[in-house]
Amino acid sequence: MTVHRFEELSTPALDALDRARTVVVLTVSPLEQHGPHLPIGVDAFAARYFAESIAERLVAARPGWTVLLAPTLHMGSFTFEAAGTITVRQRVVRDTLIDYGASLARAGFRYLVVSNGHAGPTHLTALEEASAIVSRRHGVMMASFTGHLAWQFLRGTYRDQIEAALGRALTDAEQRALGEDAHGGWWETSLMLMLRPELVDPQYRDLPPARYALPHRLIPNYPLRGGGRGYVGHPGLADPDFAKAVTEVLLSEAMIVVSDLIDGRVRSAARRSPFFAIPVFRTNFWRGLGAAAGLGAAALAVFAARRSRHDA
């Protein structure tokens, strides 16, 4: 058996692993409301499914390699506040992942991959910041690339592959729906019908579309404002066959990325979400802005005092 649950192994068993042929997968996703029809663990279920699927494909493609699946960390920022949502500060998400990565790096593990099912901008950025910090400080390959894949999926990059996997073309209405999907809609409801159908409330079929323009999606708690029911997109379109097609495409793309990262053909910086490049989403943005404002105020006070003495 070459896929192991990290917590089930003893220290000697872990220490005996060949670090040059071992990949550790860290699963990080929050508990969060997903509309009236889905459980709060949607993101964690999705992240764990992808972690386990990537692990199985890795050991099949690389005989003699081992994958360690770390326990799921139920944490995330930029979540929608409702009963059941557990919001964790962005800094805590980043620093917790830094501590996990640093501990694994000190133990000699060289390949660390983050599996995540939550697309909150600050959450994705925190995972990518942590991966970059651990990689730089410890000289290992730690990467969080699910934000990159999610962005490519939602913007339609993989449409041709999805249609090939489905065996049919998406209708014009489905293409528009895919562009409007974000949270508890067509994709996530379909995925849960595939993974855990007993946890999906049948009312999903009757839920009307919930559409939000991009600027509104950056407002905290936007799908619960003004009578919103906490989902974004078209849950009524949900179909497990759609989920099977999409997951096959995403897993194939994920394997390309993971293999390229392990073999050094691509750097993790090339597979980040677009949010990483937007300063307002970075962990230190508001603290840095506050410090800059404080320094500016202090400089103005010194200038005013000197001017007052000069005038006197």
C-alpha positions in Angstrom: 0.0 0.0 0.0 1.6 3.3 -1.1 -1.2 5.7 -0.1 -1.2 6.3 3.7 -3.2 8.4 6.1 -0.6 10.4 7.9 -2.1 10.1 11.3 -2.2 6.3 11.2 1.6 5.8 10.8 4.1 5.6 13.6 7.2 7.9 13.8 9.5 5.1 12.7 7.3 4.2 9.8 7.2 7.8 8.7 10.9 8.2 9.1 11.6 5.2 7.0 10.0 6.7 3.9 12.2 7.7 1.0 11.8 11.5 1.1 12.8 11.8 -2.6 9.8 9.7 -3.6 7.1 10.8 -1.1 4.4 13.4 -1.6 2.4 14.8 1.3 -1.1 16.2 0.5 -2.5 18.7 2.9 -6.3 19.2 2.7 -7.5 22.6 3.8 -11.1 23.8 3.5 -13.7 25.5 5.8 -17.0 24.5 7.2 -19.4 26.9 5.5 -23.1 27.3 4.6 -23.9 26.3 1.1 -27.5 27.3 0.6 -30.6 25.5 2.0 -29.9 22.3 0.1 -26.2 21.3 0.8 -24.3 20.4 3.9 -21.7 22.8 5.5 -18.9 20.4 4.6 -19.1 20.7 0.8 -15.7 22.3 0.4 -14.0 19.8 2.7 -15.7 16.9 1.0 -14.5 18.2 -2.4 -11.0 18.9 -1.2 -10.7 15.4 0.3 -12.0 13.7 -2.8 -9.5 15.5 -4.9 -6.7 14.7 -2.4 -7.5 11.0 -2.4 -7.9 10.9 -6.2 -4.6 12.7 -6.9 -2.9 10.3 -4.4 -4.2 7.3 -6.2 -3.2 8.6 -9.6 0.2 9.6 -8.4 1.2 6.2 -7.1 -0.2 4.5 -10.2 1.9 6.8 -12.4 5.0 6.6 -10.2 5.7 3.1 -9.1 7.7 3.1 -5.8 6.4 6.4 -4.7 4.3 7.1 -1.5 1.6 9.6 -0.9 0.7 10.7 2.7 -2.7 12.1 3.2 -2.7 14.5 6.1 -6.0 15.0 8.1 -8.3 17.6 6.7 -7.9 21.1 8.3 -11.4 22.5 8.5 -10.5 26.2 8.2 -10.9 29.0 5.8 -11.3 32.7 5.3 -13.7 34.8 3.2 -16.7 32.6 4.2 -20.4 33.4 4.2 -21.7 34.0 7.7 -24.6 31.8 8.7 -25.4 29.1 11.3 -22.7 26.4 10.8 -20.1 28.5 9.2 -16.7 28.6 11.0 -14.7 31.6 9.9 -11.0 31.6 10.5 -8.9 34.7 10.1 -6.8 34.8 7.0 -3.6 35.3 9.0 -4.4 32.2 11.0 -5.1 30.1 7.9 -1.8 31.2 6.4 0.3 30.7 9.6 -1.2 27.3 10.4 -0.3 26.1 6.9 3.2 27.6 7.3 3.6 25.7 10.6 2.4 22.4 9.0 4.7 22.9 6.0 7.7 23.9 8.1 7.3 20.8 10.3 7.1 18.5 7.3 10.1 20.2 5.7 12.2 19.9 8.8 11.3 16.2 8.8 12.9 16.0 5.4 9.7 15.8 3.2 10.4 17.7 -0.1 7.1 17.6 -2.0 4.0 19.2 -0.3 0.8 19.7 -2.2 -2.3 21.6 -0.9 -5.8 20.3 -1.8 -8.5 22.9 -1.3 -12.2 23.1 -2.2 -13.0 26.7 -1.2 -12.6 29.6 -3.7 -12.7 32.6 -1.3 -10.1 35.1 -2.6 -8.4 35.7 0.8 -8.4 32.0 1.5 -6.7 31.1 -1.8 -4.2 33.9 -1.3 -3.4 32.6 2.2 -2.7 29.1 0.9 -0.5 30.4 -1.8 1.4 32.8 0.5 2.0 29.9 2.9 3.3 27.7 0.2 5.6 30.3 -1.1 7.0 31.1 2.3 7.6 27.4 3.2 9.2 26.7 -0.2 11.5 29.7 0.1 12.5 29.2 3.8 13.1 25.5 3.6 14.1 24.8 0.0 11.2 22.4 -0.7 8.4 22.3 -3.3 5.2 23.3 -1.6 2.3 24.3 -3.9 -1.3 25.3 -3.7 -2.7 25.3 -7.3 -6.5 24.5 -6.8 -7.2 28.3 -7.1 -5.6 28.3 -10.5 -7.6 25.3 -11.6 -10.9 26.7 -10.2 -10.4 30.0 -12.0 -9.6 28.2 -15.3 -12.7 26.1 -14.9 -15.1 28.9 -14.1 -13.8 31.1 -16.9 -14.5 28.3 -19.4 -11.0 27.3 -20.3 -11.8 23.6 -20.0 -15.1 23.7 -21.8 -14.0 21.6 -24.8 -12.6 18.9 -22.5 -15.8 18.9 -20.4 -17.9 18.5 -23.5 -15.7 15.6 -24.7 -16.1 13.9 -21.3 -19.9 14.5 -21.3 -20.2 13.3 -24.8 -22.2 16.3 -25.9 -21.9 20.1 -26.3 -23.1 22.4 -23.6 -26.1 24.4 -24.6 -26.0 28.2 -24.7 -28.0 28.3 -21.5 -25.5 25.9 -19.8 -22.6 28.0 -20.9 -24.1 31.1 -19.4 -24.9 29.2 -16.2 -21.3 28.0 -15.9 -20.1 31.6 -16.1 -22.5 32.6 -13.3 -21.7 29.6 -11.1 -19.7 30.2 -7.8 -21.2 28.7 -4.6 -23.7 26.0 -4.0 -24.8 26.2 -7.6 -24.6 23.8 -10.6 -21.1 22.5 -10.0 -21.1 22.0 -6.2 -24.6 20.5 -6.1 -23.6 18.2 -9.0 -20.5 17.2 -7.1 -22.4 16.4 -3.9 -24.9 14.3 -5.9 -21.9 12.3 -7.1 -20.1 12.1 -3.8 -22.8 12.1 -1.1 -26.3 12.2 -2.6 -27.9 11.4 0.7 -26.7 14.8 2.0 -28.4 16.8 -0.8 -31.9 18.1 -0.1 -34.2 17.3 -3.0 -35.4 20.9 -2.9 -32.3 21.8 -5.1 -34.4 21.0 -8.2 -36.8 23.9 -7.4 -34.3 26.5 -6.4 -34.3 29.5 -8.8 -31.0 30.8 -10.3 -29.1 33.3 -8.2 -27.1 35.7 -10.3 -24.5 38.2 -9.0 -22.2 40.5 -11.0 -18.5 40.3 -10.2 -18.4 43.5 -8.1 -21.1 42.2 -5.9 -19.2 39.0 -5.3 -16.5 40.9 -3.5 -18.9 42.2 -0.8 -18.9 40.2 2.4 -21.9 37.8 2.8 -23.3 38.9 -0.6 -25.4 35.8 -1.3 -27.2 36.2 2.0 -28.1 39.8 1.6 -31.4 41.1 0.5 -33.2 37.9 0.9 -30.5 35.7 -0.8 -30.5 32.1 0.3 -26.8 31.6 0.4 -26.0 30.1 -3.0 -24.7 31.5 -6.3 -25.6 30.0 -9.6 -28.1 27.3 -10.9 -28.5 24.4 -8.4 -31.5 23.2 -10.4 -29.2 22.1 -13.3 -27.3 19.8 -11.0 -26.5 16.4 -12.5 -24.0 13.8 -11.2 -22.9 13.1 -14.8 -21.8 16.7 -15.1 -19.8 16.3 -11.9 -18.1 13.1 -13.3 -17.1 14.9 -16.5 -15.8 17.9 -14.7 -13.9 16.0 -12.0 -12.2 13.9 -14.7 -11.0 17.0 -16.5 -9.9 18.7 -13.3 -8.1 15.7 -12.1 -6.3 15.3 -15.4 -5.2 18.9 -15.3 -4.2 18.6 -11.7 -2.0 15.6 -12.5 -0.2 17.6 -15.2 0.4 20.4 -12.7 1.6 18.1 -9.9 3.9 16.1 -12.2 5.4 19.3 -13.6 5.9 20.7 -10.1 7.6 17.5 -8.8 9.8 17.2 -11.8 10.8 20.9 -11.7 9.3 21.8 -15.1 7.2 24.6 -13.7 7.4 26.8 -10.6 4.4 27.0 -8.2 4.3 30.8 -8.8 3.1 30.0 -12.3 0.0 28.2 -11.1 -1.5 30.6 -8.6 -4.9 32.1 -8.6 -5.3 35.7 -10.0 -6.1 36.9 -6.5 -2.5 36.5 -5.4 -1.5 39.5 -7.5 -4.2 41.8 -6.1 -2.8 43.6 -3.0 -6.1 44.0 -1.1 -6.4 40.2 -0.8 -2.9 39.7 0.7 -2.6 38.8 4.3 -0.5 41.9 5.3 -2.4 44.4 3.2 -4.5 46.1 5.9 -1.8 45.9 8.5 0.7 47.4 6.1 -1.8 50.1 5.2 -2.4 50.9 8.8 1.4 51.1 9.5 1.9 53.3 6.5 -0.9 55.6 7.6 0.6 55.8 11.1 4.1 56.6 9.7 2.5 59.3 7.5 0.7 60.8 10.5 3.9 60.8 12.5 5.9 62.4 9.7 3.2 65.1 9.4 3.3 65.7 13.1 7.1 66.1 13.1 6.9 68.4 10.0 4.2 70.5 11.7 6.3 70.8 14.9 9.4 71.9 13.0 7.4 74.4 11.1 5.9 75.8 14.3 9.4 76.2 15.8 10.6 77.8 12.6 7.7 80.3 12.5 8.3 81.1 16.2 
